[in-house]
Amino acid sequence: MREHPKENLAGEMPARKPLISHIDRWVSPMEAGLNVVGAALIVFMMLFTMAHIVGRYLFNSPIKGHVEIVEMVMAGVVFLGIAFTQKMGGHVRMELFVTRVLKGRVRLIVESFTLLVALFLFAMITVNSLEASVLYSIKMGDTTPMLFWPVWPSKLFIPVGSFFLSLRLVIEIFQRLSQAVVGVKRGEL
């Protein structure tokens, strides 16, 4: 049974959190988790490459399929942290024009438009990479040339990372448009 919200001391009903806040609360831990996995893959690549170099030059015994494994892990390194990087504002942007010339609502609307273009592109990447790459790879039984490992798990990093980036872009578009139209601050969304 659901309880009704209680009144505060002033006799007012507490404000309800908007939907975008609930979505952000669900997406943020997923982005952080994917980022941790991506960072772990970086550490793995570093240690794996070091083991390969030590094996090759000290023991004359390189790791078989080293390049294939690094190539497969690289997709996870790039795409698993992409949504978290967007959330933290870590992507390279051309801000000179936007911050110096555009101010206020106009700047927020221009940013919303650029985010919308990015959303369109990454939604396309999500759908096409899942369909044309992952599912096709599973159907064809695509494997690496030397180790004969299936390649679809590494290809799956692309649509997963792009999907979460698309969710983050939707959140940011809504936040910026809310700021531009209603004047709501980011923390209130």
C-alpha positions in Angstrom: 0.0 0.0 0.0 1.4 3.3 -1.0 1.5 6.1 1.5 0.6 9.7 0.6 3.3 12.2 1.0 3.2 14.0 4.3 2.9 17.7 4.6 6.0 19.7 5.8 6.0 22.1 8.7 4.5 24.9 6.6 1.6 22.8 5.7 2.7 22.4 2.0 3.0 19.2 0.1 6.6 18.3 -0.8 7.6 18.9 -4.4 7.7 15.7 -6.6 10.9 15.0 -8.4 10.5 15.2 -12.2 10.8 12.1 -14.4 14.2 13.2 -15.7 15.6 13.0 -12.2 14.4 9.4 -11.8 15.9 8.5 -15.2 19.2 10.1 -14.3 19.3 8.3 -10.9 18.9 5.0 -12.8 21.3 5.8 -15.6 24.1 7.3 -13.5 25.1 4.1 -11.6 25.1 2.2 -14.9 27.4 4.8 -16.5 29.7 4.6 -13.6 29.7 0.8 -13.7 30.5 0.8 -17.4 33.3 3.3 -16.8 34.8 1.1 -14.1 34.7 -1.9 -16.5 36.3 0.3 -19.2 39.0 1.4 -16.8 39.6 -2.2 -15.7 40.1 -3.1 -19.4 42.7 -0.4 -19.7 44.6 -1.9 -16.7 44.2 -5.4 -18.3 45.6 -4.1 -21.6 48.5 -2.5 -19.9 49.4 -5.6 -17.9 48.8 -7.9 -20.8 51.0 -5.9 -23.1 53.7 -5.8 -20.5 53.5 -9.6 -20.1 53.7 -9.9 -23.9 56.8 -7.7 -24.1 58.5 -9.5 -21.2 57.6 -12.8 -22.7 58.9 -11.8 -26.1 62.2 -10.1 -25.2 63.2 -12.0 -22.0 62.0 -15.5 -22.6 61.7 -15.5 -26.4 58.0 -16.6 -26.0 55.5 -14.0 -27.1 51.8 -14.4 -26.2 50.0 -16.0 -29.1 47.2 -13.7 -30.5 48.3 -10.7 -28.5 47.2 -8.2 -31.2 43.8 -9.9 -31.6 43.1 -9.7 -27.9 44.2 -6.1 -27.6 42.0 -5.2 -30.6 39.0 -6.9 -29.0 39.5 -5.2 -25.7 40.0 -1.7 -27.3 36.3 -1.4 -28.3 35.4 -1.7 -24.6 38.0 0.8 -23.6 36.6 3.4 -26.0 32.8 2.8 -25.8 32.2 1.8 -22.2 33.3 5.0 -20.7 31.8 7.3 -23.3 28.6 8.1 -21.5 30.3 8.7 -18.2 32.7 11.1 -19.9 29.8 13.0 -21.4 28.2 13.2 -17.9 31.4 14.7 -16.5 31.8 17.1 -19.4 35.1 15.4 -20.4 34.6 15.4 -24.2 36.5 17.8 -26.2 34.3 20.7 -27.3 34.7 23.9 -29.3 33.6 26.4 -26.6 35.2 29.6 -27.8 32.2 30.7 -29.9 29.5 29.3 -27.7 30.8 30.7 -24.4 32.0 34.1 -25.7 29.3 35.0 -28.2 26.2 33.1 -27.2 24.7 33.9 -23.8 21.7 32.7 -21.8 18.8 31.0 -23.5 20.3 31.2 -27.0 23.3 29.3 -25.8 21.2 26.6 -24.2 19.1 26.2 -27.3 22.2 25.9 -29.5 23.7 23.4 -27.1 20.4 21.5 -27.2 20.6 21.4 -30.9 24.1 20.1 -31.0 23.2 17.4 -28.4 20.2 16.5 -30.6 22.5 16.0 -33.6 24.8 13.8 -31.4 21.8 11.9 -30.1 20.7 11.2 -33.7 24.2 10.0 -34.7 24.7 7.8 -31.6 21.2 6.3 -31.9 22.1 5.3 -35.4 25.4 3.8 -34.3 23.5 1.9 -31.5 21.0 0.4 -33.9 23.3 -0.2 -36.8 26.2 -1.7 -34.8 23.8 -4.0 -33.0 22.1 -5.1 -36.2 24.9 -5.1 -38.8 27.8 -6.0 -36.6 26.9 -8.0 -33.5 23.9 -9.9 -34.8 25.6 -10.5 -38.2 28.8 -11.7 -36.4 26.8 -14.2 -34.3 24.9 -15.4 -37.3 28.0 -15.9 -39.4 30.1 -17.4 -36.6 32.7 -14.7 -37.0 36.0 -15.5 -35.2 39.5 -14.1 -34.8 41.9 -15.4 -37.4 44.6 -16.8 -35.1 42.8 -17.8 -31.8 39.4 -18.6 -33.4 37.6 -16.7 -30.6 34.1 -15.3 -31.4 34.3 -11.5 -32.0 30.7 -10.6 -31.2 31.4 -10.0 -27.5 33.9 -7.2 -28.3 31.5 -5.8 -31.0 28.8 -5.7 -28.3 30.7 -2.9 -26.5 29.8 -0.5 -29.3 26.0 -0.6 -29.1 26.0 -0.8 -25.3 28.2 2.2 -24.9 26.3 4.1 -27.6 23.0 3.3 -26.0 24.0 4.7 -22.7 25.5 7.8 -24.3 22.2 8.2 -26.1 20.3 8.1 -22.8 22.8 10.6 -21.3 22.2 12.9 -24.3 18.4 12.7 -23.9 18.8 13.7 -20.2 21.1 16.6 -21.1 18.8 17.8 -23.9 15.9 17.8 -21.5 17.9 19.7 -18.9 19.1 22.4 -21.3 15.7 22.9 -22.9 14.1 23.1 -19.4 16.7 25.7 -18.5 16.1 27.7 -21.7 12.3 27.5 -21.7 11.3 27.5 -18.0 14.5 28.8 -16.4 14.9 25.8 -14.2 18.3 25.1 -12.9 20.1 21.8 -13.6 20.0 20.7 -9.9 16.2 21.2 -9.8 15.5 18.7 -12.6 
